[in-house]
Amino acid sequence: MAPRRATLTTRGVVALAVAPVSALAGALLGAEELVLLSIALCLLLAAGLVQCAYRAGRDRDVWRVGVDLAASDVEVGGLLTVRVTVGSSDRGGTTPAWLEAPERGWEPAGAVAGRRPLPNPALVRRVPPLESGATASFSSVAPTWSRGVFSLPPLRLWCVDSFGLVARVVATGPRATVTVYPAPIWVDLDEDLLRGETGAEESQSPTSVARRGHDSLGDFSGIRPYVPGDRLRLLYWPALALYDELMVRDFEDSGSHRVRVVADIRLLIGAAGCESVLATVAGVGLAALDRGSVVELSTTAGERVAIEPGPHGPLALLRAVAHIEIASPAPPKGLRRRARGTEPVQRDLPPPVGTQLVVTTEDGARTMAGPFGFAHLVIAP
């Protein structure tokens, strides 16, 4: 709840600024009308303070503000309705109130909170007096025109005086957050790429991964002929007595398949290119999750997250993509000078050890070097 103290509205600020100017101009020009105007404005402001304090005290703990979102996750360009409900308690809200317009309060999540604007008569929803237990509802839409995470600060309900000069907070609503993820772009990839490789976590070495592939036992799948390199402990000795042939017990591989996907969000491909890359990453990741693979998502900025397959995997992936920020500081001077040439140099890219798929644009593909040059490139449209 915001502090219950009176504040001037934008109309009140104008009145407060005009009053001394009008008095000074009237004294200099000898115009009594201007002096009387200044006195009238001061009286209105004083009366507004008293009236607003009385109304706020009378309606204390009477108002309630609720915010209801049709969904907390939505695709870019989708329609997401926000319904704000203002209700009164058993005593009823006896005076008109102003509700901040919800469509003007959305801001990127994590942004530095600045000073919130004063109540403006032209930018509020007017709530009429409500009888006991009555409600008033207002609908608006959430910002879904760009990818990201957006937050709606607690909406404030103001009690105001009859002239709209002074206001006081009588109730606040809950904070709301919306995740806007990109529309996935689907690309044709081989099944082997989408299935990824079978092994342990990324932190393990290739040697330990290979050892686990030979030592771990999954579900029993049958008997097969022995091949050099099979473990002797897997030999099925009864088959040797019956068929005079070495046979081994075969087990399905129980290791999880992992697909490593790197999103190229470097400055040189531009904001539109980065958004296309992230939309393609979403499509590739969803296709891999659908095949039961773990998706290790990382970016050229150093972000990294692993998403497990399952009923919540697709939404977790889309949320992870929505949280990726492509805004970054300007490149170093040396990089800017080279960018004017034919092939910019990339020095600060994290080494994607074991990377399987790198999603980039055509411009980004021409500048891939180092370990990226040995990965499978997926070109975003």
GILINCOR-V611972 format. One record per backbone hydrogen bond with DSSP energy under -0.5 kcal/mol. CO is the residue of the C=O (numbers start at 1). NH is the residue of the N-H. If there is no record, write none. Layout:
CO|NH / CO|NH
//
This chain:
3|5 / 5|169 / 7|167 / 9|13 / 10|14 / 11|15 / 12|16 / 13|17 / 14|18 / 15|19 / 16|20 / 17|21 / 18|22 / 19|23 / 20|24 / 21|25 / 22|26 / 23|27 / 24|28 / 25|29 / 26|30 / 26|31 / 30|32 / 31|35 / 32|36 / 33|37 / 34|38 / 35|39 / 36|40 / 37|41 / 38|42 / 39|43 / 40|44 / 41|45 / 42|46 / 43|47 / 44|48 / 45|49 / 46|50 / 47|51 / 48|52 / 49|53 / 50|54 / 51|55 / 52|56 / 53|57 / 54|58 / 55|59 / 57|60 / 59|62 / 59|63 / 62|89 / 64|87 / 66|85 / 68|83 / 72|179 / 74|181 / 75|78 / 78|80 / 80|142 / 81|70 / 81|83 / 82|84 / 82|140 / 83|68 / 84|138 / 85|66 / 85|87 / 86|136 / 87|64 / 89|92 / 89|133 / 92|94 / 93|130 / 96|160 / 97|127 / 98|158 / 99|125 / 101|104 / 102|105 / 102|106 / 105|153 / 107|151 / 108|111 / 119|10 / 120|123 / 121|124 / 123|101 / 124|126 / 125|99 / 126|128 / 127|97 / 130|93 / 131|134 / 134|88 / 136|86 / 138|84 / 140|82 / 142|144 / 144|77 / 148|180 / 149|109 / 150|178 / 151|107 / 151|153 / 152|176 / 155|173 / 156|100 / 156|158 / 157|170 / 157|171 / 158|98 / 159|168 / 161|164 / 165|9 / 166|161 / 167|7 / 168|159 / 171|157 / 176|152 / 178|150 / 178|180 / 179|74 / 179|181 / 180|148 / 181|76 / 182|184 / 184|186 / 187|189 / 190|194 / 191|195 / 192|196 / 197|199 / 197|258 / 201|204 / 205|209 / 206|210 / 207|211 / 208|212 / 209|213 / 210|214 / 211|215 / 212|216 / 219|252 / 222|250 / 224|248 / 227|230 / 231|234 / 232|235 / 234|249 / 235|237 / 236|239 / 236|240 / 237|240 / 237|241 / 238|242 / 239|243 / 239|245 / 240|244 / 246|226 / 247|236 / 248|224 / 250|221 / 250|222 / 256|199 / 257|294 / 258|197 / 258|260 / 259|261 / 259|296 / 260|356 / 260|357 / 261|298 / 262|264 / 262|359 / 263|265 / 263|300 / 266|269 / 267|270 / 269|273 / 270|274 / 271|275 / 272|276 / 273|277 / 274|278 / 275|279 / 276|280 / 277|281 / 278|282 / 279|185 / 279|283 / 280|284 / 281|285 / 282|286 / 283|287 / 284|288 / 285|289 / 286|290 / 287|291 / 288|291 / 288|293 / 289|292 / 294|259 / 294|296 / 295|297 / 295|307 / 296|261 / 297|305 / 298|263 / 299|302 / 303|299 / 305|297 / 307|295 / 310|313 / 310|314 / 312|316 / 313|317 / 314|318 / 315|319 / 316|320 / 317|321 / 318|322 / 319|323 / 320|324 / 321|324 / 332|336 / 333|337 / 334|338 / 335|339 / 336|340 / 337|340 / 338|341 / 345|347 / 350|352 / 351|353 / 352|355 / 356|376 / 357|262 / 358|360 / 358|378 / 359|264 / 360|380 / 361|365 / 362|366 / 364|367 / 365|368 / 369|372 / 370|373 / 371|374 / 372|375 / 375|377 / 376|358 / 377|379 / 378|360 / 378|380
//
